[in-house]
Amino acid sequence: DNQTWLLTNLSPPPHLLVVGAGVDAQPVVQMAKTLGWIVTLWDSRPANGRREHFMAADQILRQPLDLLIQHKFAAQWNAAIVMSHNLQMDADTIRALQGSAIEYLALLGPVSRKQQVLALAQLEEQELCIPLAGPAGLNLGAELPEGIALSILAECHAVLQGAAGQSLSGVL
């Protein structure tokens, strides 16, 4: 009818679950919040995940893993980064998250660690419902926690946006 319309698609911001509340999780939480993401931090260990170290986190959860998976926001998580530095905790988490709607699942550490975690979880990589990014992140040459956080969040962002995560200029 000769009318002009403007359509604007609105989506909620990504909701990131960070598993493990060590020192290296701090820049992950902070950078994700800078991106405008919702961040839930989970670590069932009492000494970890103190609010004073994770002021940017929207939620800090400390309940057992079985309760975490039943959490009211679990269905809203778009991505999870598993970085507890505990092989069994990481294995249990990856096994539990395989039944979720998460689009990006990452594990901190080298390929050998990923193989150990999958063996403990009694999972075969080719049978995973959610592919496991491990080592997590893009190859940016990062060595410090902040660079590693940037690398992982860049990969996560690319996956959630369906982008290739490559150099736009071709300099790389």
Salt bridges, closest charged atoms under 4 A:
ASP24 OD2 - HIS85 NE2 2.67
ASP43 OD2 - ARG45 NH2 2.76
GLU52 OE2 - ARG50 NE 2.98
ASP58 OD2 - LYS33 NZ 3.05
ASP90 OD2 - ARG113 NH2 2.76
ASP92 OD1 - ARG95 NH2 2.85
GLU125 OE2 - LYS114 NZ 2.67
